[in-house]
């Protein structure tokens, strides 16, 4: 596996029962990877079947065969230990809880990816003895207030 040198983000997304999955998200992730903007490290997608209520899971297992989905499958769902070693404060129990809370027809996706585009910026900050102490995304409302 390539060394992770860019910032890493967890993105968790919920989908209503009206969601129309036609490949648009997968196409965009693929485009971002091909352009070396991001690199997917792990993902799990959960869907509660509208008719049967069965939980359907699609996941990615990295070279070591471990990831978020492995934590779900190996019975560690009650663990208080964060799945990411504490980086995201997301425990296997949190993922299991999200899966259990899905209503029929709804879905949830968890994606962990490296921001490849920011590798050199991160390196420049480190070489200048800078330390990131906060990061995150602003809501559209916050951006409007700043730009306003």
CORZI-V656536 format. One line per field, one symbol per residue. ss: DSSP state (h for helix, s for strand, l for the rest). psi: psi as a letter, one per 40 degrees, with the letter a starting at -180 (. if undefined). burial: # if it has 9 or more other ideal C-beta (glycine too) atoms within 8 Angstrom, else .. A space follows every 50 residues. Layout:
ss->???
psi->???
burial->???
This chain:
ss->lllllllssssssssllllllllhhhhhhhhhhhlllsssssssssssll llllsssssllllllllhhhhhhllllllllsllllllllshhhhhhhhh hlllllssssssssshhhhhhhhhhhhllllllllllllhhhhhhhhl
psi->hihheiihihhhhihieehghfedddddddddddefdihhdiihhhhhhd deehhhhhihhadeeiaddddddeeedeiehhdfeedefhiddddddddd ehiheiiiihhhihgddedddddddddefihheiiiiiidddddddd.
burial->.....###.###..#.............#..##....############. ....#.#.##.#....######....#.#..###...#.#######.##. .#.#.###########.##..##.#.................#.....
